[in-house]
Amino acid sequence: MQRTFIEEFLKAAKQAPRIYFAPVLGAFNGIKAELKRLNSLP
């Protein structure tokens, strides 16, 4: 079975300390917030 990037990322996140993934998760949340803000503009 071929795994997707997201599945591999989540598997690694469960095995590794959270501190290693904090910058990636922060960037992801920032991008999501920015896209949400841009979509709500008139």
C-alpha positions as a printed Julia matrix, in Angstrom:
42×3 Matrix{Float64}:
   0.0    0.0    0.0
   1.34   3.4   -0.97
   1.17   6.05   1.75
   0.44   9.68   1.14
   2.59  12.5    2.44
  -0.05  13.45   5.0
  -0.26   9.9    6.37
   3.52   9.74   6.7
   3.64  13.17   8.31
   0.99  12.25  10.89
   2.72   8.96  11.65
   6.02  10.75  12.22
   4.34  13.43  14.32
   2.97  10.79  16.67
   6.42   9.25  17.09
   8.55  12.41  17.39
   8.51  15.11  20.06
   6.04  17.87  19.31
   8.74  20.56  19.29
  10.07  19.33  15.94
   6.73  19.83  14.23
   5.79  23.16  15.84
   7.3   25.34  13.04
   5.61  23.31  10.31
   2.25  23.34  12.08
   2.58  27.05  12.76
   3.29  27.76   9.1
   0.35  25.6    8.04
  -2.0   27.39  10.44
  -0.71  30.77   9.24
  -1.33  29.86   5.61
  -4.84  28.62   6.44
  -5.63  31.85   8.33
  -4.32  33.99   5.48
  -6.36  32.1    2.87
  -9.45  32.4    5.06
  -8.85  36.15   5.38
  -8.35  36.57   1.64
 -11.51  34.62   0.84
 -13.59  36.81   3.16
 -12.54  40.07   1.45
 -15.26  41.74  -0.61
